[in-house]
Amino acid sequence: MAMLPFRPTPFFENKNRAFWNLQFAGWTGAIALRSIQGISNGQPPSYLILMLIVGITGFAISTLLSVVYRQLINRPPLVTWGATAAVLAIAVTIYALVEAWVISLYFADRDTTLTQLVLIYLFFDFSLLGAWTGLYYAINFFLQVEEQADRLERLELQATSAQLAMLRYQLNPHFLFNTLNSISTLVLLKQTEPANAMLTRLSGFLRHTLITEPGGKVTVAQEVETLKLYLDIERMRFEERLRTEFDVSDAAAKAMLPSLLLQPLVENAIKYAVSPQEEGARITLAAQLVGERLRVVVSDTGPGLQRPETRASLPLAMTGAYTSTGVGLANIRDRLAQAYGEDHLFEIRTPDDGGFTVIIEIPHESASKDSGEADPPRLSEPGAAATDTLPDNVESLAARRATGS
């Protein structure tokens, strides 16, 4: 699964380089500011050397402070702030002592004692190093919060991807159970040729599910192509009883939707509309764009919710609400919620005169080469040879069954 890299603010992408850039810029600014202030008060040019020494001292002390603070920042708050206050007090005292000593040497003709100079510079140096300390902790706490937010985003993405993959993988055994039962029935009836053909179509369908990303999206055209391959498998069971109709506009064909989203709807239509009726049923799939949304409608001409046995198995629709007890429809509802949140419509309609209709509306996402969409995977034609679609072990099994061995 792809991981989102931690991408901090560009300036702090390299924390070590950012620290030294800020160090040099900050202390250079402090030296320049104090030098300008001294010269404007009538100090000679040699005063610049004095300020340079004081600035280098502050630079060195703050660098040592960064080493200590790095060890304290992840400690319990009481330890961090207590130790920081003690270390800052020591650093300010040392800085004031050094600055007072240098100033006393430069202004040797003045009567101010070293103690007086230390007391004078204590407040100024405390303000300077205190501001530096606050800025150091503020920047590092900001980077930690940003990294934690990015990590949380990665975890949420992984959880969503895992949920989508779980829902997608749930479809395979659900579909395989029904299809393998049909193949088993054909084998028991000694109808090896139809069983072999169904295996061929099944292998092509499963190959497509392996190619497609579990949580990925495909175009409506790709989804319809997959459905047609699935329907070819089911048509071998129901023959003329299974009638299908596709009405997909050109614009809707290029729209994106979660892969294998519609297959459970068609499967349910076959189970509850085609299978129970002697005359079978027609399954219709229509897709079109409605403004900025993609609308997909899957309907059948079956008995709907009128039959008691159907009522016991299908979801109930009450004033637009939807409650599912089946794997397929519940799976669709959960996948839509995972992919689009509240920004989707899942509506079930059951006319009194029979039939069952599911309406799905999702935000329109158009597929394009520029957006990095892959070409649609090529599916096997219904009449393709088994060697084009079947793995070796399945191919040999199909061959043995075809010869009756």
Secondary structure as UniProt FT lines:
FT   HELIX           10..12
FT   HELIX           15..40
FT   TURN            41..42
FT   TURN            45..46
FT   HELIX           47..72
FT   TURN            73..74
FT   HELIX           77..106
FT   TURN            107..109
FT   HELIX           114..188
FT   TURN            189..190
FT   HELIX           192..211
FT   TURN            214..215
FT   STRAND          217..219
FT   HELIX           220..238
FT   HELIX           239..241
FT   STRAND          242..248
FT   HELIX           250..253
FT   STRAND          255..258
FT   TURN            259..260
FT   HELIX           263..269
FT   HELIX           270..274
FT   TURN            275..276
FT   TURN            278..279
FT   STRAND          281..290
FT   TURN            291..292
FT   STRAND          293..300
FT   TURN            304..305
FT   HELIX           308..313
FT   STRAND          316..318
FT   TURN            319..320
FT   STRAND          321..323
FT   HELIX           327..340
FT   TURN            341..342
FT   STRAND          345..349
FT   TURN            352..353
FT   STRAND          356..363
FT   TURN            369..372
FT   TURN            382..383
FT   HELIX           386..388
FT   HELIX           392..403
//
